[in-house]
Amino acid sequence: MNVRVRHPEANDAHGRGLLLVDSIADSWRSGPSRHGGTVVSFVVADAWPA
């Protein structure tokens, strides 16, 4: 599955999802969903205090 981070213009209605994930996640990946479409999973280290 080939997904890419977009850099939308301020007035674009779509295209910010992966940009947000990429900016806060320590790592992320994507792959095909068994229901069709794409699934994105990500890791945010230290999201909650231990």
C-alpha positions as CSV (number, residue, x, y, z in Angstrom):
1,M,0.0,0.0,0.0
2,N,1.5,3.3,-1.1
3,V,0.4,6.3,0.9
4,R,2.0,9.7,1.1
5,V,2.0,12.7,3.4
6,R,0.3,15.6,1.6
7,H,1.0,19.3,2.2
8,P,-2.4,20.9,1.6
9,E,-3.1,24.5,1.0
10,A,-5.0,26.4,3.8
11,N,-8.3,26.2,2.0
12,D,-8.1,22.5,1.0
13,A,-10.9,20.5,2.5
14,H,-8.9,17.2,2.7
15,G,-5.3,15.9,3.0
16,R,-4.3,16.6,6.6
17,G,-4.7,13.2,8.2
18,L,-1.2,11.7,7.6
19,L,0.4,15.1,8.0
20,L,-1.0,15.2,11.6
21,V,-0.1,11.6,12.3
22,D,3.4,12.2,10.9
23,S,3.9,15.2,13.1
24,I,2.9,13.6,16.4
25,A,3.8,9.9,16.0
26,D,7.2,8.4,16.7
27,S,6.5,5.8,13.9
28,W,3.6,4.9,11.6
29,R,2.7,2.4,8.9
30,S,-0.1,1.7,6.5
31,G,-1.5,-1.3,4.8
32,P,-4.6,-2.6,3.2
33,S,-7.8,-3.1,5.3
34,R,-9.5,-6.5,5.1
35,H,-12.7,-4.5,4.6
36,G,-11.3,-2.5,1.7
37,G,-9.4,0.8,1.8
38,T,-6.4,1.6,4.0
39,V,-5.5,1.2,7.6
40,V,-2.9,3.5,9.3
41,S,-1.4,2.5,12.6
42,F,1.0,4.6,14.7
43,V,3.0,4.8,17.9
44,V,3.2,7.8,20.2
45,A,5.8,7.2,22.9
46,D,5.1,8.6,26.3
47,A,1.6,9.6,25.4
48,W,0.5,8.8,29.0
49,P,2.6,9.1,32.1
50,A,3.6,5.7,33.6
